[in-house]
Amino acid sequence: MSSATEIQALAEAPGYHARRTLPLRVEAMRQLRRRRTLLMGGVLAALPFILIIAFAVGGTPGGEGGGGGGSRINLMDVATESAANFAATCLFVSAGFLLVVPVALFCGDTVASEASWSSLRYLLAAPVPRSRLLWSKLVVALGFSLAAMVLLPLVALGAGAVAYGWGPLKLPTGGALSTSDTVPRLALVVAFVFVSQLVTAGLAFWLSTKTDAPLGAVGGAVGLTIVGNVLDAVTALGTWREFLPAHWQFAWADALQPDLEWGGMVKGAAVSVTYALILFALAFRGFSRKDIVS
């Protein structure tokens, strides 16, 4: 009897409901207890303290001891002005690559790891419908990815408040955001960074349904993301770069201006969500037809 026939038979059995299989809380607890989850959380939580030590040893960013890079203006120049500035700086230095890693890890490892442990077929024989299994794993993976992006600025705000005090977010171009506007703007930055990383999530999740090697899915997603960043640096591509998600990855800087600008973030979110939906659809379609042997 095939898996589909078994599920069809159990669907008529009293007490069986496909939506009750593999609950989100069960999958979340399974992923939370994994060593790579704890390690990734530790790395992100440690980054703000590493930067505080670096600033204390190397001097004020942008100053004589800070190696500010001459007249170049960026968030590093005002990193130690307040806790808000420090949190924004932590996002600035990590958004380009470091935050890509937990997204690729959580989304790329989720299905492929079950296959590598030879437990995927047992989950489906439980029986858990394939769409339900993918849906549960995707929601939990995206939830952990978002948690990783929230953890970094939260720790940075706390550590920065102790090290540099609380105050308005001073802008490198002059002026400042009021204290009441600081947290909502930082929340908007985190939201955009999360949306911009949906492409990496889609790549990792799709690759996870194609391979039994978790490192292959994670590494492939990170590698393709790096390729996108390299292509965006090729100015000869002109306006074609606007179709690359990497082109908009720092559009969140518009949220840290006196007058909030939405144009770049809206375009970047649209590009990212479009690619992500296509990749998620490919993952569900391919997995529904895949012959599970592991």
C-alpha positions in Angstrom: 0.0 0.0 0.0 1.4 3.4 -1.0 1.8 6.3 1.5 -0.9 8.2 -0.2 -3.3 5.3 0.1 -2.4 4.9 3.8 -3.1 8.5 4.5 -6.4 8.3 2.5 -7.4 5.4 4.7 -6.4 7.0 7.9 -8.2 10.2 6.9 -11.5 8.3 7.3 -10.4 6.9 10.7 -12.0 8.5 13.7 -9.8 10.9 15.5 -7.3 11.4 12.7 -6.8 15.0 11.5 -3.9 16.0 9.2 -3.7 19.4 10.9 -2.9 17.8 14.3 0.2 16.0 12.9 3.6 17.5 13.7 2.3 20.5 15.7 4.4 23.7 15.5 5.2 23.6 19.2 6.7 20.1 18.8 8.8 21.1 15.8 9.9 24.3 17.5 11.1 22.4 20.6 13.0 19.9 18.5 14.8 22.7 16.7 15.4 24.7 19.9 17.2 21.9 21.6 19.6 21.4 18.7 23.2 22.4 19.3 23.4 24.5 16.1 20.5 26.7 17.3 22.1 27.4 20.7 25.5 28.0 19.0 24.0 30.5 16.5 22.2 32.3 19.3 25.4 32.5 21.3 27.3 34.0 18.4 24.7 36.7 17.7 24.4 37.5 21.4 28.2 37.8 21.7 28.7 40.2 18.7 27.6 43.4 20.6 30.1 42.7 23.4 32.9 41.9 20.9 32.2 45.3 19.2 32.2 47.1 22.6 35.6 45.6 23.4 36.9 46.5 20.0 35.8 50.1 20.4 37.3 50.2 23.9 40.6 48.9 22.6 40.8 50.6 19.2 39.4 54.0 20.2 36.3 56.0 19.1 35.1 55.0 15.7 36.0 57.7 13.1 38.5 59.2 15.4 42.3 59.2 15.4 42.4 55.7 16.9 39.3 54.4 15.2 40.4 54.1 11.6 37.3 55.8 10.3 38.5 55.7 6.7 39.1 59.4 6.2 36.0 61.4 5.1 33.8 58.4 4.6 30.5 58.7 6.4 28.7 55.7 7.8 27.0 54.4 10.9 30.4 53.4 12.3 31.3 57.0 12.8 28.5 57.5 15.4 28.4 54.0 16.8 29.2 55.0 20.4 26.9 58.0 20.6 24.1 56.1 22.2 22.6 52.6 22.7 20.4 53.2 19.6 23.4 54.1 17.5 25.2 51.0 18.7 22.2 48.8 17.9 22.0 50.3 14.4 25.7 49.7 13.9 25.4 46.1 14.9 22.7 45.6 12.3 24.9 47.5 9.7 27.9 45.3 10.2 25.9 42.0 10.2 23.1 42.5 7.7 25.4 41.9 4.7 26.6 38.4 5.7 26.3 37.4 9.3 22.5 37.5 9.4 22.4 35.4 6.2 24.0 32.5 8.0 21.2 31.8 10.6 18.5 32.1 7.9 20.4 29.7 5.6 21.1 27.4 8.6 17.5 27.2 9.9 15.8 26.9 6.5 18.4 24.8 4.8 19.0 22.3 7.6 15.3 21.6 8.4 14.3 19.0 5.8 17.7 17.8 4.7 18.7 16.9 8.2 15.7 14.6 8.5 16.8 12.9 5.3 20.4 12.5 6.5 19.1 10.9 9.8 16.9 8.6 7.8 13.9 9.8 9.8 12.1 11.6 6.9 10.3 8.5 5.7 9.2 7.6 9.2 7.7 11.0 9.7 5.7 10.6 6.5 4.7 7.1 7.5 3.3 8.4 10.8 1.5 9.6 8.7 2.3 13.3 8.3 1.1 14.7 5.0 4.0 16.1 3.0 2.5 19.6 2.7 1.9 19.6 6.5 5.5 18.5 7.2 6.9 21.2 4.9 4.6 23.9 6.3 5.5 23.1 9.9 9.2 23.1 9.2 9.0 26.3 7.1 7.1 28.3 9.7 9.4 27.2 12.5 12.5 27.9 10.4 11.3 31.4 9.6 10.3 32.0 13.2 13.8 31.1 14.4 15.3 33.3 11.6 13.2 36.2 12.8 14.2 35.5 16.4 17.9 35.6 15.5 17.4 39.0 13.8 15.5 40.4 16.9 18.0 38.9 19.3 21.0 40.9 17.9 19.5 44.5 18.3 17.9 43.6 21.6 21.2 42.5 23.1 22.9 45.5 21.4 20.4 47.9 23.0 21.0 46.5 26.4 24.7 46.4 26.2 24.9 49.8 24.5 22.7 51.4 27.2 25.2 50.2 29.8 28.3 51.1 27.8 27.2 54.4 26.1 23.9 55.4 27.7 20.4 55.9 26.3 19.7 58.7 24.0 18.5 59.8 20.6 19.8 58.1 17.5 22.4 60.6 16.0 22.7 60.4 12.3 26.1 60.4 10.5 24.8 63.1 8.1 23.8 65.4 10.9 20.6 65.7 13.0 19.1 63.0 15.2 15.9 60.9 15.6 14.0 61.6 18.8 14.1 58.9 21.5 10.4 58.1 20.9 11.1 57.5 17.2 14.2 55.4 17.8 12.7 52.0 18.7 10.0 52.0 16.0 12.6 52.9 13.4 14.9 50.1 14.6 11.9 47.7 14.5 11.2 48.8 10.9 14.9 48.1 10.1 14.7 44.6 11.6 11.4 43.9 9.7 13.0 45.0 6.4 16.1 42.9 7.0 14.0 39.9 7.6 11.9 40.4 4.5 15.1 41.0 2.4 16.5 37.6 3.7 13.4 35.7 2.5 15.2 35.0 -0.8 18.0 33.2 1.2 15.3 31.4 3.1 13.6 30.3 -0.1 16.9 29.2 -1.6 17.9 27.2 1.5 14.5 25.6 1.9 14.2 24.6 -1.8 17.7 23.1 -1.7 16.8 21.3 1.6 14.1 19.4 -0.3 16.5 18.5 -3.1 19.4 17.0 -1.1 20.1 14.7 1.8 23.1 16.8 2.8 22.3 19.7 5.2 25.6 21.3 4.6 24.9 21.3 0.9 21.6 23.1 1.3 23.1 25.7 3.7 26.3 26.2 1.8 24.5 26.4 -1.5 22.1 29.1 -0.2 25.0 31.1 1.3 27.0 30.7 -1.9 24.2 31.9 -4.2 23.6 34.9 -1.9 27.3 35.8 -2.2 27.1 35.5 -6.0 24.1 37.9 -5.9 26.2 40.4 -3.9 29.1 40.1 -6.4 26.8 40.6 -9.4 25.3 43.7 -7.7 28.9 45.1 -7.5 29.2 44.9 -11.3 28.1 48.4 -12.3 28.1 47.4 -16.0 24.8 45.6 -15.4 23.2 49.0 -15.0 19.5 48.9 -14.2 19.5 45.1 -14.3 20.9 45.2 -10.8 17.6 46.4 -9.5 16.2 42.9 -10.1 18.8 41.5 -7.7 17.7 41.2 -4.0 21.2 42.1 -3.0 20.8 45.5 -4.6 18.3 46.5 -2.0 19.8 44.9 1.1 20.8 48.2 2.7 17.7 50.1 1.7 16.7 50.0 5.4 19.1 53.0 5.8 16.3 55.1 4.6 14.5 54.3 7.8 17.2 56.1 9.7 16.7 59.5 8.2 14.8 62.4 9.7 12.1 62.0 6.9 11.3 58.4 6.5 11.6 57.3 2.9 9.7 54.1 1.7 10.7 53.9 -2.0 13.8 51.7 -1.7 12.4 49.5 1.0 9.1 48.9 -0.9 11.0 48.0 -4.1 13.4 45.7 -2.2 10.6 44.0 -0.3 8.7 43.4 -3.6 11.7 41.8 -5.3 12.6 39.7 -2.3 9.0 38.4 -1.7 8.6 37.6 -5.4 11.7 35.4 -5.5 10.9 33.8 -2.2 7.3 32.9 -3.2 8.6 31.2 -6.4 11.3 29.3 -4.5 8.8 28.2 -1.8 6.4 27.0 -4.4 9.1 25.1 -6.2 10.0 23.4 -2.9 6.4 22.3 -2.2 5.8 21.2 -5.7 9.1 19.2 -6.0 8.7 17.6 -2.5 5.2 16.5 -3.3 6.5 14.4 -6.2 9.8 13.3 -4.7 10.4 9.6 -4.0 11.4 9.5 -0.3 14.0 6.8 0.3 15.8 8.1 3.4 
